[in-house]
Amino acid sequence: MTVAAVILAATEGSALADADGTPAVRRMSDAAWAGGATPVVVCVQDTDGRVAATLATAEVTLVEPAPNAAGPAAQVANGIESALWLVGRTDAALVWPARHVWADAETVTTLIAGHGERPDAILAPAFGGVAGFPVLVPVAALPAIRAIGPDRTLSHLVADLADAGWEVVILETGDPGVAHDIGVARSALPAYDGPPQPLDDQQRDWGAAMADLSDDTPVGGPDTLSPSERATP
């Protein structure tokens, strides 16, 4: 079972927004990777290389977005198609708007574990009854995503897929980051109110890979992927 993370930033500014001292997409990419998502793709137009610079050493691929006029659903489809091109056995993706920067690695792992139990369902994480992001979407939902009109926002994604016949399961994760976006300071988030470990009861060392990196590790950069390089699945 392979679950990708598709991080969507409308602009370079939203990708690089300050998230408690770390650029938003860097924090999200590290959380996605630490939680078990692979591949991790960041979809944003990086005109001056600043996004690539902030993702140096991260396990991530920087993906050129779809045209803005195509709408948010097309951005989601573009990200999932890119993940499929990178890892052909990918069977689901976490759709993760860049504003939802506070969701933690534990939530990523909980959603991946939930996908193992409900492989044909859309999984929406919630905190205190309020659903948010990242939303786990099976790759099989791609045709339904492509059929969503360009006027529909990402906030409509779960409802639109439900209308297309997909089962939606709400998972209470206890993570306030799924329901509160970057408009709420991290210090102002409600307390975490979830299980002390993933629901599948496996022990994980979140962030261990980053902790193992030497301070002398050479600074590289993310892989990049453009539409001309990618064959549509």
C-alpha positions in Angstrom: 0.0 0.0 0.0 1.5 3.3 -1.1 0.0 6.6 -0.2 1.3 9.9 -1.7 1.1 13.4 -0.3 0.0 16.1 -2.7 0.8 19.5 -1.3 -1.0 22.3 -3.2 0.2 25.9 -3.0 -1.6 28.5 -5.1 1.4 30.9 -5.0 5.0 31.0 -4.0 3.9 33.3 -1.1 1.6 30.7 0.3 4.2 28.0 -0.1 6.8 30.1 1.8 4.5 31.5 4.4 6.0 31.4 7.9 4.8 28.4 9.9 6.2 29.0 13.3 9.7 29.7 11.9 9.6 27.2 9.1 8.3 27.8 5.5 4.9 26.2 5.1 5.7 23.6 2.4 8.9 22.5 4.2 7.0 21.8 7.4 4.3 20.0 5.5 6.7 18.0 3.4 8.7 16.8 6.5 5.5 15.9 8.3 4.2 14.0 5.3 7.4 12.0 4.8 7.8 11.3 8.6 4.2 10.1 8.7 4.8 7.5 6.0 3.6 9.2 2.8 5.5 8.5 -0.4 6.1 10.1 -2.8 5.7 13.6 -1.6 4.9 16.2 -4.3 4.6 19.9 -3.9 2.6 21.6 -6.7 3.5 25.3 -7.1 4.9 27.6 -9.7 8.5 28.3 -8.5 9.6 31.2 -10.7 12.6 32.3 -8.8 13.8 29.1 -7.1 12.9 30.1 -3.6 10.6 27.1 -3.1 13.2 24.7 -4.3 15.8 26.3 -2.0 13.6 25.8 1.0 12.9 22.2 0.1 16.7 21.4 -0.2 17.4 18.0 1.5 13.7 17.2 1.7 12.3 13.9 0.3 10.0 15.7 -2.2 9.4 16.4 -5.9 8.5 19.9 -7.0 5.8 19.7 -9.6 4.7 22.4 -12.1 1.0 23.1 -11.4 -1.8 22.9 -13.9 -3.0 26.2 -15.5 -4.9 28.3 -13.0 -7.9 28.5 -15.2 -8.4 24.8 -15.0 -9.5 25.2 -11.3 -8.5 23.6 -8.0 -9.7 20.1 -9.0 -7.4 20.1 -11.9 -4.5 20.9 -9.5 -5.5 17.9 -7.4 -5.6 15.7 -10.5 -2.2 17.0 -11.7 -0.7 16.2 -8.3 -2.1 12.7 -8.2 -1.0 12.0 -11.8 2.5 13.2 -10.9 2.6 10.9 -7.9 1.5 8.0 -10.1 4.2 8.9 -12.6 6.8 8.8 -9.8 5.5 5.6 -8.1 3.3 3.6 -10.3 1.9 1.5 -7.4 0.5 4.6 -5.6 -3.1 3.8 -4.7 -4.1 6.8 -2.7 -3.0 10.4 -2.1 -3.3 12.9 0.7 -4.7 16.1 -0.8 -3.1 18.8 1.3 -3.7 22.6 0.7 -0.7 24.7 1.8 -2.9 26.7 4.2 -3.4 23.6 6.4 0.1 23.7 7.6 -0.3 22.4 11.2 -1.5 18.8 10.6 1.1 16.5 12.1 2.9 13.3 11.1 0.7 11.3 13.4 -2.4 12.3 11.4 -0.7 11.3 8.2 0.0 7.9 9.7 -3.6 7.6 11.0 -5.0 8.3 7.6 -2.7 5.8 5.9 -3.7 3.2 8.5 -7.3 4.0 7.9 -6.9 3.6 4.1 -5.7 0.0 4.8 -9.0 -0.6 6.5 -11.2 1.3 4.1 -9.3 1.3 0.7 -12.3 2.4 -1.3 -13.3 5.4 0.9 -12.5 9.1 1.0 -11.0 9.7 4.5 -11.4 13.2 6.0 -9.7 13.9 9.3 -11.6 15.9 11.9 -11.0 17.6 15.2 -14.0 18.1 17.5 -16.4 17.2 14.7 -14.9 19.7 12.2 -13.5 18.0 9.2 -10.4 19.4 7.5 -7.2 18.5 5.6 -5.3 16.5 4.4 -8.0 14.4 2.8 -7.1 10.9 1.7 -8.4 10.1 -1.8 -8.0 6.8 -3.6 -6.4 7.0 -7.0 -9.4 5.3 -8.4 -11.3 8.6 -7.8 -9.3 10.4 -10.4 -12.0 10.3 -13.1 -14.5 11.9 -10.6 -11.9 14.5 -9.7 -11.3 15.4 -13.3 -15.0 15.8 -13.8 -15.3 18.5 -11.1 -15.8 22.0 -12.6 -13.2 24.7 -12.4 -15.5 26.9 -10.2 -15.4 24.4 -7.3 -12.9 25.1 -4.5 -10.9 22.6 -2.5 -13.4 23.1 0.4 -16.0 21.4 -1.9 -13.8 18.4 -2.8 -15.2 15.9 -0.3 -18.8 16.9 -1.0 -18.2 16.7 -4.7 -16.7 13.3 -4.5 -19.6 12.2 -2.2 -22.1 13.4 -4.9 -20.2 11.3 -7.4 -20.9 8.2 -5.3 -17.8 7.9 -3.2 -18.1 6.8 0.4 -16.8 9.5 2.8 -15.5 8.4 6.2 -14.8 11.1 8.9 -11.9 10.2 11.1 -11.5 12.0 14.5 -7.7 12.4 14.8 -7.5 14.6 17.8 -5.1 16.8 15.8 -6.2 20.5 15.9 -4.1 21.1 12.8 -6.5 19.4 10.5 -9.3 21.9 11.3 -7.3 25.1 11.9 -5.2 26.7 9.1 -2.3 29.0 9.1 -4.6 31.9 10.0 -4.4 30.5 13.5 -1.0 30.8 15.2 0.5 27.4 16.3 0.7 28.7 19.8 -3.1 29.4 19.7 -4.2 25.9 18.6 -6.4 23.9 20.9 -4.6 21.1 22.8 -4.1 17.8 20.9 -6.9 15.5 21.9 -6.2 12.1 20.3 -4.6 8.7 20.9 -1.0 8.8 22.1 0.0 6.6 19.1 -1.4 5.6 15.7 -4.7 3.7 15.5 -2.9 0.7 14.1 -0.9 0.4 17.3 2.5 0.4 15.6 5.4 2.3 17.1 7.1 4.8 14.8 10.0 7.2 15.2 8.5 10.3 13.6 11.2 12.6 12.3 14.0 10.1 13.0 15.3 10.3 9.5 15.7 14.1 9.7 17.4 13.7 13.1 19.9 11.3 11.7 21.1 13.8 9.1 24.6 15.2 9.8 24.9 18.9 10.0 27.5 18.4 7.3 25.1 16.8 4.9 25.5 18.5 1.5 22.6 20.7 0.6 20.9 19.4 -2.5 17.5 20.3 -3.9 14.2 18.7 -4.6 13.6 16.7 -7.7 11.4 18.5 -10.2 8.7 17.3 -12.6 7.1 19.2 -15.5 4.1 18.1 -17.7 6.4 17.6 -20.6 8.4 15.0 -18.6 5.3 13.2 -17.4 3.2 10.7 -19.3 -0.5 10.9 -18.1 -1.5 7.6 -16.6 
